[in-house]
Each structure stands twice: as structure tokens, then as C-alpha cells.
Amino acid sequence: MEQGKHEEMSASKGAQPDEIRTVIRSVIEEYLDLQKQESEPAYKAELQEERRKREQLERRLNELVEENKRSRQMAEESDRHAQIKSELQRLGVSKVDLAFKIVKDEIVRGTDGSLIAKTPEGEKNFREYLSQFVQENPEFLPARIAGGSGVVSPGRGPAPASSVDLDKIRPGMSREELQRIREQISRVALQSLRGE
């Protein structure tokens, strides 16, 4: 009988460590599951916050890209307008703004970045186009004969000079424009020395 009790005890002792392991394992698994459940909402909230920040940054980046694009277009447009007006002045047009309004839509940037005129005959250098325009429309030039009967001829006056716009003087100007501006400056300096 004692031997039977001893066998039962040793059997129950052998079963106890397995049960203890199972209980400990299940407690640890429960603890890990609880930790995971508690941390998941924090991870989800953090992921959502990061996603929101990323989307906000992407929107801001797209806005900046669009703003940059608009700025470049405006700068290109103002440069194109300045070149057209400068060429009209060089050709001696007295009503520059009026002539500019007429021709500005015909002159665009080519693929190489230079200005070209789109005409029914095809593409043409914008300087040639403007020269032809001025020849065909002499009303934009200053009057050649000032006066008529009874008008007193005003002696020799200063030569008509188109004004130099200092904002148009910039690095990388074409040699023709630079030479024209130099000539205008020397003409004004010579006139001031003569007292005209």
C-alpha cells in the first residue's frame, strides 16, 4: 500500500512540473497578448499621424512645385516682353506699347530658347519679323516731315534717341543690344558735353 501511495506521489510530482510549465506558458502568452493589444492602438495612431504628416508634406511640395513653375513662366514672359519692346525701340518705333500689343502674341519661345515669330508662312526670327512689321506699318515710326505751310523749322535739335532702360541691362545680353546701349549712352554723354 505504501508502495502504491509512493507511486501516486511520484506520478503526481511528475505531472506537476508539466502543469506548472503549461500555466506559466499560458500566463506569459496572456501577458504578451495584453501588451500587444495595448501597444497596437499606439502604433496605429502613430502610423496615422505619420501618414497625415507625409500627405501634408507632399501637398506642400506640390504647391511649391506649382509656385516655382508659375514663377518661371512669369520670369520667361517678362523677359520675352522686354526683348520684344527693346527690339521695337531699336527699330525706332515711337508707339512701342501699341506696337507691342499687336505683335506680342505672334512671338514665342522656340525649343532652343530663342524667340521666334509664328507667321502664316512659318517660323521666322523675331527680329526679322519685327523689322518687316515696322516697314509694313510706318505709322508706328516718328513723323519724317514735321510741319507744313507756315511752320517754322526748329533748327538742328538733338537726334531722336530712344531711352535706355537700366533694368534691361543684364549679364548675358546679346552683343547687338549691348552695342546699342553703349551707343545711346555715348550719344547722351556727347550731347551733355555740348550743352544740348
Sequence and secondary structure as in RCSB ss.txt:
>XXXX:A:sequence
MEQGKHEEMSASKGAQPDEIRTVIRSVIEEYLDLQKQESEPAYKAELQEERRKREQLERRLNELVEENKRSRQMA
EESDRHAQIKSELQRLGVSKVDLAFKIVKDEIVRGTDGSLIAKTPEGEKNFREYLSQFVQENPEFLPARIAGGSG
VVSPGRGPAPASSVDLDKIRPGMSREELQRIREQISRVALQSLRGE
>XXXX:A:secstr
 HHHHHHHHHHHHHHHHHHHHHHHHHHHHHHHHHHHHHHHHHHHHHHHHHHHHHHHHHHHHHHHHHHHHHHHHHH
HHHHHHHHHHHHHHHTT S HHHHHHHHGGGEEE TTS EEEEETTEEEEHHHHHHHHHHH GGGS  SS   TT
     S         GGG  TT  HHHHHHHHHHHHHHHHHHHHT 
